[in-house]
Amino acid sequence: MKINYILMSVMFFACTDSPPISEQSVSIMQQLETDFDNGKLSNDEFYTYLTYSVYAQELLPKKYNGKLGQHDASPIILNVKRAFPTLSLDTQNHLKQWIKPLPPKPSKPRANP
């Protein structure tokens, strides 16, 4: 009798609806990368919005109202620094309040024959 009760209980709980799984939130970085890859954002907009996501989230368009991933800030800053020379001068000047560009790479000394 106990076995029947246990089996019926297991079957009952297996057939009931499980609670809905909440939709996983997408980070701001993922949203921006998707829009950039799909051509919805220019190069300057992409790196500006990445900078805003770390330093000034209130400046982001409402569309990008997600959360920044736990370990996203350092890679974002490094990516913006690497892309800095490819940005327009206006964008570079705007972002300098938050991002210090990487110094130029030193040139290799030439060997004398």
C-alpha positions in Angstrom: 0.0 0.0 0.0 2.9 2.4 0.8 4.5 1.6 -2.5 1.3 2.5 -4.4 1.0 5.8 -2.4 4.6 6.7 -3.2 4.2 5.8 -6.9 1.0 7.9 -7.1 2.7 10.8 -5.4 5.6 10.7 -7.8 3.3 10.5 -10.8 1.2 13.3 -9.5 4.1 15.7 -9.0 5.7 14.7 -12.3 2.5 15.6 -14.1 1.9 19.0 -12.5 3.0 22.2 -14.1 6.4 23.3 -13.0 6.8 26.9 -12.1 7.7 29.0 -15.1 11.4 29.6 -15.5 12.2 33.3 -15.7 13.7 34.5 -18.9 17.4 34.9 -18.4 18.4 38.5 -18.6 20.8 39.5 -21.3 23.7 41.7 -20.2 24.2 45.2 -21.7 27.4 44.0 -23.3 25.5 41.1 -25.1 22.8 43.5 -26.3 25.4 45.9 -27.7 27.4 43.2 -29.3 24.3 41.8 -31.0 23.2 45.2 -32.3 26.8 46.0 -33.5 27.1 42.6 -35.3 23.8 43.2 -37.0 24.8 46.6 -38.2 22.4 48.6 -36.0 25.2 50.5 -34.3 28.2 52.3 -35.8 31.7 51.7 -34.5 31.6 55.0 -32.6 28.2 54.3 -31.1 29.2 50.8 -30.0 32.3 51.9 -28.2 30.6 54.9 -26.7 27.8 52.8 -25.4 30.2 50.3 -24.0 32.0 53.1 -22.1 28.6 54.4 -20.8 27.7 50.8 -19.6 30.7 51.0 -17.2 30.9 54.6 -16.3 27.6 56.4 -17.0 24.6 53.9 -17.4 22.2 56.8 -17.2 23.5 58.0 -20.6 22.6 54.7 -22.3 19.5 54.6 -24.6 16.5 53.0 -22.8 16.9 50.0 -25.1 20.0 49.0 -23.2 18.6 48.8 -19.7 20.1 45.5 -18.7 22.7 44.8 -16.2 26.4 44.7 -16.6 27.9 41.2 -16.1 29.9 40.6 -13.0 33.2 40.5 -14.8 32.4 42.7 -17.9 34.0 46.0 -16.9 37.7 45.2 -17.3 37.3 43.6 -20.7 35.1 46.4 -21.9 37.6 49.1 -20.8 40.4 47.1 -22.6 38.4 46.7 -25.7 37.6 50.4 -25.9 41.3 51.3 -25.3 42.3 49.0 -28.1 39.7 50.4 -30.5 40.4 54.0 -29.5 42.5 54.9 -32.6 39.7 53.7 -34.9 37.2 56.1 -33.4 36.4 59.6 -34.8 38.3 62.5 -33.1 35.0 63.8 -31.7 34.3 60.4 -30.1 37.8 60.1 -28.8 37.6 63.5 -27.2 34.2 62.7 -25.6 35.4 59.3 -24.2 38.7 60.7 -22.8 36.8 61.8 -19.7 36.4 58.1 -18.8 39.0 56.2 -20.9 42.7 56.9 -21.1 44.0 55.6 -24.4 46.7 53.0 -24.5 50.2 54.5 -25.1 51.7 53.9 -28.6 53.8 50.8 -28.9 57.5 51.5 -28.7 59.3 51.0 -32.0 61.8 48.3 -32.2 65.4 49.4 -32.2 67.2 48.7 -35.5 70.2 46.5 -35.4 73.3 48.0 -36.9 75.1 45.7 -39.4 
